[in-house]
Every structure is written in structure tokens, then in C-alpha cells.
Amino acid sequence: MRVLLAEDTPALAASLVQGLTEEGLTVDLSRDGEDALHQATEIPYDAIILDRMMPKLDGLTVLRRLRAQGRRTPVLLLTALGEVGDRVAGLDAGADDYLVKPFAFAELLARVRALLRREYGQTTNVVDLGPLQLDLGARVARVDGRPLELTAREFALLEVLALRPDTTWSRTALVERLYAEEIERDSNVIDVFVARLRKKLEAAGLPELIRTQRGAGYRFDAGSLGPGASR
């Protein structure tokens, strides 16, 4: 999952980037409202964490412009303004949730996860797909109750594919979900991770789970898991 963090306070921004990354999220950082608006317009984020008070453009202006463009990316608005009127203004501008500074990182993480679950039609952090189970909070995959040993990047790839079963993802779209903007990567990096993931799934008894759509990319074949696995 890839999120945009728009926060201009250096210490807080660094802390949040580190914490969110350690929790398995891919994080891009914007330090002003103009850059945040540009990033959110150009990149398909799964969620946005948006500070209300930023240089160049304030968070409410960024939010209103995104919603005016028809962009529905879930937004968690951060602010030091805790009055009811301020919260209402943020929600009326199109925010999905609101968190007042100072806050505990655990609460921010829980709110971000809730936004992501809602975006993908999940009610809990556990995704059940027949014999395959993904715990999005613990970042653990299991097949028939047995842990599947995956690297962080392999789990992230499986997560993206599994949350949109039977959707074909291009290599470019997968790279955009798995890597932050500033990280360099080889053009064939997705093929390498798909090959590794397939090998581990096959060893666990799920050989046909990730299909190649020639000339298009990859898709998660929920039908290969048996009746009731498709969401």
C-alpha cells in the first residue's frame, strides 16, 4: 500500500515516515501544499495523510481541489486545531477522518488502516481467501493455517494483488504501489518478485494463484482457490 504524507514539520515527518514504513507501507513525503497537490494528482495513492497547516497551499485547499477533480483517495487530515468547527470544516471539505495534534502514532496507524480497509471493502485486518489468509496488521500470510515465509516486498505484492482479485495490474501500476517516488528500481523488478512469490505459493500448494496476462501484467486468480474465495 502506498500513502502520501503531507507534513512540513521535519521531526514529525521523519518520525511518521519511519513508523509507517516499518509497518509495511510505502510512503512519499511532501513538505508543502503545492507539492502535495501535484503528487496526489499524479500518483494513485491508497491513502493520504494531510496536514492542515502547510506552506504554499493549506491542507483544506489541497483537499478541496482534489475532491473538485473527482479524486476519491481516502484522506486523514492532521491539525493542531481541535475545535468542533475546525473538525467540521475539514470533514465538509472532503476529509474521511480527522486527527488532532499531538497524537499517538498507534492511533494514527489504526486510523490509516481503517481507511485502507474501507477503500478495499474490508471490515477487519484479516483477509480470508479460502486456504489463503492475509493478516494486514501483522503482515503475515498463511496457507491452511501454516505461515508463508515472505519478505516485506513479497507480502506487499501479494497484498496488492489479493485485495483486487481478478484485476489485471500492469508492471508500472505495481511499481507505483510498492515503491516510493525517490527509490530507484530495475525495470524487471516486478517480474523478479512475482517469480519468487509464485515459487513460495506453489510450494505451499497454490500453484495457479498469480496469472500472467500476456502484454498486460499480472492478476490474482481467486477462482483457483475454490468456491467462496472470490470477494
Backbone bond lengths (Angstrom), bond angles and torsions (degrees), N, CA, C in turn:
res aa  C-N    CA-C-N  psi(-1)  N-CA   C-N-CA  omega(-1)  CA-C   N-CA-C  phi
1 M - - - 1.450 - - 1.533 109.95 -
2 R 1.320 115.47 137.15 1.460 119.74 -177.54 1.520 109.96 -115.84
3 V 1.323 116.06 129.45 1.461 120.69 -178.99 1.517 109.64 -125.45
4 L 1.320 115.14 152.32 1.459 122.20 173.00 1.517 108.27 -103.51
5 L 1.319 116.57 127.47 1.461 122.63 173.83 1.517 107.85 -107.64
6 A 1.320 116.70 115.92 1.471 121.89 177.15 1.523 107.63 -108.12
7 E 1.317 116.31 101.86 1.470 122.43 -174.54 1.526 108.23 -152.08
8 D 1.340 117.44 127.38 1.460 120.58 -174.49 1.521 113.96 -99.13
9 T 1.333 118.77 -5.94 1.458 120.69 177.29 1.530 108.83 -82.91
10 P 1.341 118.71 111.95 1.468 120.68 -170.10 1.527 114.63 -55.06
11 A 1.341 117.93 -48.61 1.461 120.29 -176.33 1.528 111.28 -63.98
12 L 1.332 116.99 -44.47 1.465 120.45 179.43 1.518 110.80 -65.77
13 A 1.323 116.88 -42.34 1.459 120.33 179.94 1.529 111.01 -60.41
14 A 1.336 116.03 -46.29 1.461 119.90 -179.10 1.522 111.14 -62.51
15 S 1.330 116.44 -41.87 1.460 121.16 179.45 1.525 111.64 -63.10
16 L 1.333 116.36 -43.88 1.464 119.89 -178.61 1.524 112.04 -69.09
17 V 1.330 116.66 -40.35 1.467 119.37 177.21 1.521 110.27 -59.70
18 Q 1.321 116.51 -45.90 1.459 120.18 -179.89 1.528 111.19 -62.73
19 G 1.329 116.24 -47.57 1.457 119.53 -177.67 1.522 112.94 -64.12
20 L 1.309 117.40 -44.63 1.468 121.36 -179.01 1.521 111.02 -67.11
21 T 1.342 116.03 -38.64 1.466 119.76 177.83 1.520 110.84 -64.23
22 E 1.318 116.90 -41.95 1.458 120.68 178.30 1.527 111.99 -64.00
23 E 1.328 117.25 -23.14 1.460 121.54 178.00 1.525 112.49 -90.11
24 G 1.331 116.75 9.84 1.461 120.67 172.94 1.510 115.84 94.14
25 L 1.332 117.68 6.71 1.460 120.24 179.68 1.525 110.44 -93.90
26 T 1.316 115.98 147.82 1.457 122.03 171.41 1.523 107.19 -91.48
27 V 1.333 117.33 126.56 1.468 121.28 -170.11 1.517 111.23 -124.73
28 D 1.336 116.36 127.12 1.460 123.04 167.78 1.527 107.45 -104.29
29 L 1.326 116.32 144.15 1.467 121.25 -177.98 1.522 110.61 -115.54
30 S 1.321 116.07 129.36 1.462 122.62 170.11 1.515 108.11 -116.00
31 R 1.341 116.58 139.07 1.469 120.83 -176.87 1.530 112.90 -107.79
32 D 1.325 117.49 0.87 1.461 120.00 174.73 1.520 109.07 -150.03
33 G 1.332 115.71 164.40 1.447 120.34 -173.50 1.512 114.16 -68.21
34 E 1.330 118.12 -35.35 1.464 119.97 179.45 1.525 111.11 -63.67
35 D 1.331 115.81 -44.74 1.460 119.23 178.87 1.523 110.58 -66.21
36 A 1.328 117.26 -39.03 1.465 120.47 179.07 1.524 110.86 -61.43
37 L 1.324 116.60 -43.68 1.461 120.29 179.07 1.523 110.60 -63.31
38 H 1.326 116.63 -42.63 1.466 120.46 178.71 1.527 111.21 -62.31
39 Q 1.334 116.16 -47.98 1.462 120.34 -179.38 1.530 110.99 -61.22
40 A 1.312 116.06 -45.83 1.464 119.99 -176.85 1.516 112.17 -67.97
41 T 1.322 116.52 -23.59 1.455 121.24 178.12 1.524 111.47 -81.38
42 E 1.319 116.76 -32.67 1.464 121.17 -173.77 1.520 114.13 -92.52
43 I 1.338 117.48 -24.67 1.472 120.91 -171.74 1.522 110.04 -119.93
44 P 1.332 118.21 134.97 1.475 121.45 -178.95 1.526 112.55 -80.90
45 Y 1.324 117.10 80.04 1.462 120.78 -178.81 1.528 111.20 -73.79
46 D 1.333 114.80 152.90 1.463 120.52 174.45 1.518 111.03 -82.10
47 A 1.329 117.02 -26.42 1.467 121.57 177.28 1.528 108.66 -161.47
48 I 1.340 115.56 158.58 1.460 121.75 178.11 1.523 108.41 -128.16
49 I 1.334 115.61 132.18 1.467 122.15 172.84 1.518 105.74 -106.47
50 L 1.324 116.76 112.87 1.456 121.41 -165.59 1.524 111.61 -122.07
51 D 1.336 116.88 116.33 1.457 121.49 175.62 1.524 109.42 -72.47
52 R 1.321 116.64 137.51 1.466 119.52 -177.33 1.519 112.15 -72.42
53 M 1.332 117.59 -38.70 1.464 121.23 -175.74 1.521 108.85 -104.37
54 M 1.347 116.91 105.68 1.461 122.00 -179.80 1.524 110.33 -138.12
55 P 1.353 117.15 158.10 1.459 120.00 175.53 1.532 111.59 -66.50
56 K 1.313 115.97 157.76 1.462 126.39 172.69 1.522 112.97 72.17
57 L 1.337 117.56 -57.30 1.463 121.19 173.11 1.520 107.94 -136.17
58 D 1.323 118.17 132.68 1.460 119.18 177.95 1.530 109.67 -76.97
59 G 1.322 115.66 162.99 1.454 121.25 -174.76 1.517 113.85 -60.51
60 L 1.328 117.74 -38.15 1.459 119.78 -179.88 1.530 111.50 -64.89
61 T 1.338 116.63 -37.83 1.462 119.79 177.50 1.524 110.63 -65.88
62 V 1.324 116.26 -43.74 1.469 120.21 176.44 1.522 110.47 -57.62
63 L 1.312 115.68 -46.84 1.455 121.40 -177.77 1.531 111.36 -62.53
64 R 1.327 116.07 -46.73 1.470 119.56 -178.99 1.527 111.23 -62.53
65 R 1.322 116.83 -39.20 1.475 119.45 -179.78 1.523 111.24 -68.52
66 L 1.314 116.65 -38.46 1.464 119.23 177.10 1.528 110.95 -63.30
67 R 1.323 116.42 -45.10 1.460 119.50 -179.93 1.537 110.71 -67.42
68 A 1.330 117.76 -34.84 1.463 120.79 177.80 1.525 111.30 -64.94
69 Q 1.344 116.05 -28.01 1.463 120.95 176.59 1.532 112.41 -80.39
70 G 1.332 116.27 -3.55 1.453 120.18 -179.27 1.511 113.99 85.35
71 R 1.324 117.89 12.29 1.465 121.33 -179.03 1.530 109.57 -82.67
72 R 1.331 114.67 126.66 1.461 121.09 -172.57 1.528 113.09 -106.78
73 T 1.319 117.91 12.67 1.468 121.17 -179.89 1.524 110.18 -53.26
74 P 1.325 118.89 129.70 1.468 120.55 178.70 1.534 111.58 -59.14
75 V 1.333 116.67 136.57 1.459 121.64 -176.96 1.523 109.97 -126.26
76 L 1.342 115.01 126.97 1.464 122.46 170.14 1.516 107.16 -102.71
77 L 1.323 116.96 117.35 1.457 122.06 -177.17 1.520 110.27 -92.90
78 L 1.340 116.50 127.84 1.461 122.60 177.26 1.522 109.37 -104.29
79 T 1.315 117.13 138.21 1.455 119.15 179.96 1.516 111.42 -158.68
80 A 1.329 114.72 154.05 1.463 120.62 172.59 1.522 110.34 -90.15
81 L 1.330 117.09 -3.44 1.465 122.41 -178.99 1.519 109.15 -93.05
82 G 1.334 116.25 109.40 1.454 119.59 -172.07 1.507 116.13 -106.30
83 E 1.319 117.70 5.27 1.456 119.59 -179.87 1.527 110.96 -69.62
84 V 1.324 115.42 154.11 1.463 120.09 -178.50 1.526 111.20 -55.84
85 G 1.321 117.22 -43.56 1.452 120.98 -179.57 1.518 112.83 -59.96
86 D 1.345 116.18 -36.34 1.460 120.41 178.92 1.526 110.84 -68.88
87 R 1.321 115.81 -40.69 1.471 119.35 178.90 1.524 110.36 -65.34
88 V 1.325 115.41 -42.32 1.464 119.79 179.33 1.529 110.63 -62.41
89 A 1.340 116.87 -41.56 1.462 120.50 179.62 1.527 110.68 -60.84
90 G 1.320 116.69 -41.11 1.462 120.23 178.88 1.510 112.44 -65.29
91 L 1.323 116.47 -44.46 1.462 120.36 180.00 1.520 110.86 -67.71
92 D 1.328 117.47 -39.53 1.462 120.85 178.57 1.522 112.12 -66.34
93 A 1.328 116.70 -27.23 1.470 120.34 178.45 1.519 111.75 -75.36
94 G 1.333 116.44 -12.79 1.463 119.18 177.06 1.506 115.30 121.46
95 A 1.352 118.31 5.25 1.459 120.01 177.39 1.530 110.54 -68.21
96 D 1.319 115.68 145.53 1.464 120.76 177.30 1.522 111.56 -89.39
97 D 1.323 116.28 -24.67 1.459 120.73 178.55 1.523 107.66 -155.84
98 Y 1.341 115.38 169.42 1.454 121.55 -169.30 1.527 107.70 -145.71
99 L 1.329 117.25 131.25 1.460 120.82 -180.00 1.521 109.05 -133.86
100 V 1.349 115.92 127.25 1.461 121.63 -176.14 1.531 110.19 -91.63
101 K 1.316 116.50 133.78 1.463 122.01 175.24 1.523 109.45 -78.44
102 P 1.330 118.47 147.60 1.464 126.79 -7.65 1.523 111.06 -76.53
103 F 1.318 117.17 154.81 1.454 121.35 -177.95 1.530 109.60 -138.42
104 A 1.309 115.88 160.86 1.462 121.24 174.95 1.527 108.65 -84.04
105 F 1.322 116.59 138.82 1.466 119.87 -179.68 1.526 111.11 -58.10
106 A 1.339 116.95 -36.91 1.458 120.19 -179.25 1.529 111.29 -59.32
107 E 1.335 116.47 -37.00 1.470 118.80 178.63 1.516 111.00 -70.62
108 L 1.334 117.08 -43.08 1.464 118.89 177.27 1.520 110.81 -58.65
109 L 1.331 116.95 -45.26 1.460 120.97 -179.74 1.526 110.76 -60.56
110 A 1.325 116.76 -43.78 1.460 120.18 179.85 1.523 111.35 -62.35
111 R 1.320 116.85 -39.09 1.461 120.61 179.58 1.527 111.39 -69.22
112 V 1.329 116.85 -39.74 1.464 119.94 176.90 1.527 110.49 -63.81
113 R 1.316 116.62 -44.29 1.465 119.56 178.34 1.525 111.52 -61.25
114 A 1.329 116.06 -38.29 1.466 119.15 178.64 1.524 110.72 -63.64
115 L 1.331 117.37 -40.90 1.460 120.68 177.31 1.522 111.22 -63.30
116 L 1.325 116.68 -41.67 1.461 120.51 179.79 1.525 111.26 -66.74
117 R 1.328 116.57 -41.37 1.466 119.32 177.58 1.521 110.62 -60.03
118 R 1.316 115.60 -45.35 1.464 120.41 -179.04 1.532 110.49 -61.82
119 E 1.324 116.20 -40.65 1.463 120.58 -178.56 1.524 111.40 -63.01
120 Y 1.330 116.22 -33.11 1.465 120.52 -177.80 1.525 112.88 -103.97
121 G 1.336 116.64 14.99 1.459 120.06 174.36 1.512 114.43 71.55
122 Q 1.325 117.32 25.01 1.460 121.74 -179.72 1.525 110.44 -102.96
123 T 1.315 116.87 142.49 1.462 120.53 176.68 1.522 112.40 -100.31
124 T 1.331 117.80 -17.62 1.462 122.14 178.28 1.526 108.91 -135.52
125 N 1.330 115.93 174.65 1.461 120.48 177.82 1.522 112.73 -78.35
126 V 1.321 117.58 -6.26 1.465 120.90 -177.37 1.525 109.72 -102.62
127 V 1.325 116.19 123.30 1.462 122.77 178.58 1.523 108.07 -104.37
128 D 1.324 117.27 116.24 1.459 122.31 179.63 1.515 109.90 -101.42
129 L 1.316 116.78 119.94 1.462 122.76 179.07 1.525 107.90 -130.04
130 G 1.326 115.42 75.23 1.466 119.09 -178.14 1.513 110.72 61.66
131 P 1.325 117.73 -123.42 1.469 120.16 -179.66 1.523 113.81 -72.79
132 L 1.334 117.09 -15.58 1.459 121.31 -177.99 1.518 110.22 -97.84
133 Q 1.324 115.58 131.59 1.465 121.54 177.77 1.526 108.85 -130.23
134 L 1.347 115.11 131.04 1.459 120.68 176.26 1.516 109.14 -115.40
135 D 1.322 116.71 124.95 1.459 122.16 173.16 1.521 106.76 -99.38
136 L 1.338 116.34 102.84 1.455 120.65 -173.88 1.518 112.81 -71.22
137 G 1.331 117.09 -24.30 1.453 120.72 177.83 1.519 112.05 -77.17
138 A 1.316 115.96 -48.80 1.465 121.18 -179.35 1.517 112.46 -80.74
139 R 1.353 117.09 -11.58 1.473 122.82 -177.44 1.519 110.74 59.33
140 V 1.321 115.89 48.07 1.463 122.74 -178.04 1.519 109.10 -128.06
141 A 1.337 116.30 137.06 1.459 122.28 173.89 1.523 108.74 -112.42
142 R 1.344 115.93 143.33 1.460 121.32 177.79 1.518 110.00 -133.42
143 V 1.310 116.03 145.60 1.463 122.37 173.48 1.515 107.04 -121.26
144 D 1.339 116.01 117.66 1.472 121.77 -175.72 1.528 111.45 52.50
145 G 1.335 115.08 38.51 1.457 120.58 176.86 1.510 115.30 84.62
146 R 1.320 117.17 -7.12 1.467 120.57 -179.32 1.531 109.90 -97.28
147 P 1.326 117.71 133.26 1.471 120.24 -179.65 1.526 111.66 -60.68
148 L 1.310 115.08 139.10 1.458 122.31 175.05 1.526 106.97 -103.79
149 E 1.319 116.68 116.32 1.464 120.71 -174.23 1.522 109.91 -76.66
150 L 1.332 116.21 104.76 1.454 122.14 -178.96 1.520 110.29 -123.05
151 T 1.334 115.63 147.97 1.457 119.49 170.61 1.529 108.10 -73.83
152 A 1.327 116.21 167.48 1.459 120.16 179.72 1.527 111.20 -58.97
153 R 1.329 117.12 -40.44 1.464 120.39 -178.71 1.527 111.10 -71.53
154 E 1.320 117.66 -36.86 1.466 120.50 177.38 1.527 110.92 -65.15
155 F 1.337 115.93 -41.61 1.473 118.63 177.51 1.525 110.15 -63.50
156 A 1.336 116.83 -42.83 1.459 120.11 -179.75 1.522 111.23 -60.61
157 L 1.317 117.26 -40.09 1.463 121.00 177.86 1.524 111.00 -64.84
158 L 1.325 116.94 -46.02 1.457 120.78 178.58 1.528 110.82 -62.61
159 E 1.311 117.00 -38.70 1.464 122.08 178.94 1.527 110.89 -59.93
160 V 1.336 116.38 -49.90 1.463 120.47 -179.53 1.525 110.91 -58.97
161 L 1.322 116.65 -47.14 1.462 120.74 -178.03 1.530 111.66 -66.56
162 A 1.329 116.88 -43.02 1.469 120.80 -174.23 1.521 112.75 -71.23
163 L 1.327 117.44 -30.75 1.460 119.86 -178.86 1.526 112.73 -76.56
164 R 1.319 116.66 -12.53 1.468 121.67 173.60 1.531 108.00 -128.79
165 P 1.354 118.06 64.49 1.466 120.27 -176.94 1.518 111.35 -59.02
166 D 1.330 114.13 142.87 1.464 123.17 177.82 1.524 113.05 66.31
167 T 1.326 117.05 15.01 1.461 122.43 171.77 1.520 108.63 -99.53
168 T 1.318 116.95 130.58 1.460 120.45 178.52 1.524 109.89 -85.16
169 W 1.331 115.44 125.63 1.460 122.36 179.55 1.531 109.18 -107.45
170 S 1.316 117.33 127.92 1.457 119.87 173.07 1.526 109.54 -71.48
171 R 1.314 116.42 161.22 1.458 119.91 177.41 1.525 110.67 -61.24
172 T 1.323 116.42 -39.16 1.463 120.13 179.41 1.525 111.07 -62.73
173 A 1.327 117.24 -43.79 1.467 120.92 -179.74 1.523 111.04 -63.63
174 L 1.327 116.90 -37.90 1.461 120.04 178.97 1.523 110.96 -68.56
175 V 1.317 117.08 -41.16 1.469 120.38 176.61 1.523 110.00 -59.40
176 E 1.347 116.96 -41.00 1.461 120.58 -179.67 1.520 112.48 -64.24
177 R 1.344 117.24 -29.82 1.456 120.56 179.31 1.524 112.50 -81.30
178 L 1.333 117.69 -26.69 1.465 120.85 -169.75 1.521 114.55 -102.88
179 Y 1.336 118.07 -15.35 1.459 119.55 -173.60 1.520 111.14 -128.57
180 A 1.322 116.27 138.35 1.453 121.27 173.71 1.524 109.61 -69.75
181 E 1.316 115.72 160.49 1.459 121.83 -171.87 1.527 112.73 -59.23
182 E 1.339 116.89 -37.70 1.464 119.70 -171.97 1.527 113.39 -85.53
183 I 1.319 118.44 -5.15 1.461 120.87 -175.87 1.530 110.38 -86.84
184 E 1.329 116.63 126.92 1.454 120.69 177.16 1.531 109.55 -79.67
185 R 1.338 116.41 145.00 1.461 120.39 178.50 1.516 109.24 -149.27
186 D 1.330 115.50 150.82 1.457 121.40 177.61 1.518 109.91 -71.36
187 S 1.311 116.40 155.34 1.456 120.89 -177.58 1.524 112.68 -65.79
188 N 1.338 116.61 -25.17 1.470 119.47 -177.55 1.524 113.07 -102.11
189 V 1.344 116.96 17.11 1.458 119.43 -174.28 1.529 111.99 -61.41
190 I 1.336 118.53 -37.27 1.457 121.18 -179.64 1.525 110.38 -65.98
191 D 1.327 117.48 -40.85 1.465 120.36 178.47 1.526 110.87 -60.01
192 V 1.324 115.97 -38.98 1.469 120.47 179.76 1.527 110.06 -64.71
193 F 1.331 117.51 -46.38 1.462 120.14 -178.68 1.529 111.56 -68.66
194 V 1.315 117.79 -36.92 1.462 120.16 176.70 1.529 110.20 -62.48
195 A 1.322 117.27 -42.59 1.464 120.71 179.94 1.527 110.78 -62.04
196 R 1.329 116.76 -42.99 1.471 120.16 179.22 1.525 111.07 -65.83
197 L 1.326 115.75 -43.06 1.458 120.21 -178.90 1.520 110.92 -65.29
198 R 1.323 117.10 -43.32 1.467 120.77 177.81 1.528 111.53 -58.75
199 K 1.322 116.09 -42.50 1.460 120.20 -179.04 1.520 111.03 -60.95
200 K 1.324 117.12 -41.93 1.465 120.88 -179.70 1.527 111.37 -71.12
201 L 1.328 117.03 -38.98 1.467 120.22 177.67 1.529 111.21 -66.48
202 E 1.320 116.17 -39.71 1.464 119.69 178.31 1.525 110.81 -63.05
203 A 1.331 116.85 -42.31 1.461 120.77 178.63 1.528 111.32 -63.15
204 A 1.349 116.60 -26.46 1.464 121.28 179.57 1.527 112.31 -90.12
205 G 1.337 116.38 1.72 1.464 120.08 177.08 1.511 115.25 96.97
206 L 1.341 117.35 15.47 1.464 121.54 179.92 1.531 109.20 -124.23
207 P 1.333 117.18 72.13 1.467 120.42 -171.77 1.527 115.34 -77.49
208 E 1.327 119.05 -20.75 1.466 121.17 -172.77 1.521 113.02 -111.51
209 L 1.301 117.88 22.72 1.462 120.63 -169.44 1.528 113.23 -76.27
210 I 1.321 117.57 -40.40 1.464 121.13 -179.18 1.515 108.68 -108.37
211 R 1.314 116.10 115.33 1.453 122.60 -176.16 1.533 110.43 -101.37
212 T 1.320 115.30 147.54 1.454 121.39 172.91 1.515 109.33 -94.63
213 Q 1.320 116.37 125.59 1.457 121.58 172.54 1.526 106.36 -99.62
214 R 1.320 115.72 106.97 1.466 120.61 -171.94 1.533 111.51 -54.89
215 G 1.323 114.89 126.33 1.452 120.90 178.79 1.519 114.45 77.79
216 A 1.354 117.49 -1.77 1.462 120.31 -175.97 1.519 113.11 -121.47
217 G 1.333 117.68 -42.87 1.462 120.26 -178.79 1.507 112.34 144.81
218 Y 1.329 116.36 -137.14 1.458 121.63 -174.86 1.519 110.75 -131.09
219 R 1.332 115.60 153.51 1.457 120.27 175.44 1.524 109.94 -143.18
220 F 1.321 114.57 153.53 1.463 123.64 177.12 1.524 107.50 -89.65
221 D 1.328 116.81 115.95 1.466 122.30 -176.07 1.527 109.36 -90.86
222 A 1.343 116.25 88.46 1.462 120.19 -178.59 1.511 111.87 -62.81
223 G 1.336 117.67 -28.10 1.455 120.37 -179.87 1.508 113.89 -63.24
224 S 1.339 117.29 -24.12 1.462 120.37 -179.82 1.523 111.68 -72.21
225 L 1.360 116.54 -13.50 1.459 120.34 -179.26 1.529 112.38 -87.52
226 G 1.317 116.06 -6.75 1.466 119.16 178.32 1.515 112.12 102.68
227 P 1.345 117.47 173.89 1.470 122.68 -178.68 1.522 111.69 -58.04
228 G 1.332 114.71 138.59 1.471 120.11 174.94 1.508 114.31 86.74
229 A 1.348 117.66 -3.34 1.465 119.05 -178.22 1.522 111.74 -83.30
230 S 1.316 118.09 -27.66 1.467 120.60 -179.34 1.526 109.51 -70.96
231 R 1.347 114.97 141.85 1.461 119.43 177.50 1.526 109.45 -106.33
